[in-house]
Amino acid sequence: RNKDNCEACKMTVADKRFATQLVTKKGRQYIFDDLSCMVTYSKGDVDIAAQYVPDYNTEALLKADDAIYVYGEDVGSPMGGNVAAFSSQEAATRYAESVKGTVLTFADAMKKFD
């Protein structure tokens, strides 16, 4: 069985609900096990064409800018970023209430890792 390793921290991607993907303008694809790893990696010298995050409920890939995020200590993502992505405001709000989290945009979620 093929396992992906996170480009930033090199750990095996264990939970697909949090695995993210960055695609460069040259078409190179990088996999990360947590949004925090992708955001940290993208601060380097990377020519980003697109960034994708999985919907927490379905694991379907979403454009990072289009997703709605929930941040909370009880989200429990692999590298402690504690951010989950959702395809709808309703799903994000429901989940945020269940983990006492905060609903965020992509820009606000990225600021959590500054």
C-alpha positions in Angstrom: 0.0 0.0 0.0 1.4 3.3 -1.1 1.9 5.9 1.7 2.6 9.6 1.2 5.0 11.6 3.3 4.6 15.2 4.2 6.9 17.4 2.2 7.5 19.7 5.2 7.8 17.4 8.3 8.4 14.1 6.4 5.9 12.3 8.6 3.6 9.7 7.0 0.2 11.2 6.0 -2.0 9.4 8.5 -5.4 11.2 8.4 -6.8 12.2 5.0 -9.3 14.6 6.6 -6.3 16.9 7.1 -3.9 16.1 4.2 -3.4 19.1 2.0 -1.8 19.6 -1.5 0.2 22.4 -3.1 0.7 22.5 -6.9 3.5 24.7 -8.3 3.3 26.7 -11.6 5.6 24.0 -13.1 3.0 21.3 -12.1 4.9 19.8 -9.2 2.6 18.4 -6.5 3.5 18.4 -2.8 1.5 16.6 -0.1 1.3 17.7 3.5 -0.2 16.0 6.5 -1.6 19.2 8.1 -2.6 22.7 6.9 0.1 24.1 9.2 2.8 22.2 7.2 1.5 23.5 3.9 1.3 27.1 5.1 4.8 26.9 6.6 6.2 25.3 3.4 4.5 27.9 1.2 6.3 30.7 2.9 9.5 29.5 1.3 10.6 30.1 -2.3 7.6 28.4 -3.9 5.8 29.4 -7.1 2.2 28.4 -6.1 -0.4 27.7 -8.8 -3.0 26.1 -6.5 -3.6 24.8 -3.0 -6.1 22.2 -2.0 -7.6 21.0 1.3 -9.9 18.1 2.0 -13.5 18.5 3.1 -13.3 17.2 6.7 -16.6 15.2 6.2 -16.0 13.7 2.7 -12.3 14.0 2.1 -13.1 15.6 -1.3 -10.5 18.1 -2.4 -11.5 21.7 -2.4 -9.6 24.8 -3.5 -8.1 26.2 -0.4 -9.6 29.7 -1.1 -13.1 28.3 -1.4 -13.2 26.2 1.8 -14.5 27.4 5.2 -12.2 26.5 8.1 -12.7 25.7 11.7 -10.0 26.3 14.3 -10.1 24.9 17.8 -7.9 23.0 20.3 -10.2 20.0 20.0 -9.9 19.6 16.2 -6.9 17.4 16.7 -5.1 17.6 13.4 -1.9 15.5 13.0 0.7 18.3 13.5 -1.3 20.3 16.0 -2.5 22.9 13.5 -6.0 22.2 14.7 -7.7 23.5 11.6 -10.3 21.5 9.6 -11.8 22.5 6.2 -15.4 22.3 5.0 -17.2 22.8 1.7 -20.1 24.7 3.3 -20.7 27.3 5.9 -23.4 25.2 7.5 -21.1 22.2 8.0 -18.3 24.4 9.3 -20.6 26.1 11.8 -22.0 22.7 13.0 -18.6 21.3 13.5 -17.3 24.5 15.2 -20.1 24.3 17.7 -19.3 20.6 18.5 -15.6 21.4 19.2 -16.1 24.9 20.6 -14.1 26.2 17.6 -14.0 29.3 15.5 -15.1 29.6 11.8 -12.4 31.2 9.6 -11.6 32.1 6.0 -8.5 30.7 4.4 -6.6 34.0 5.0 -7.5 33.9 8.7 -6.6 30.2 9.0 -3.2 30.9 7.4 -2.5 33.6 10.1 -2.8 30.9 12.8 0.6 29.7 11.6 2.5 33.0 11.5 
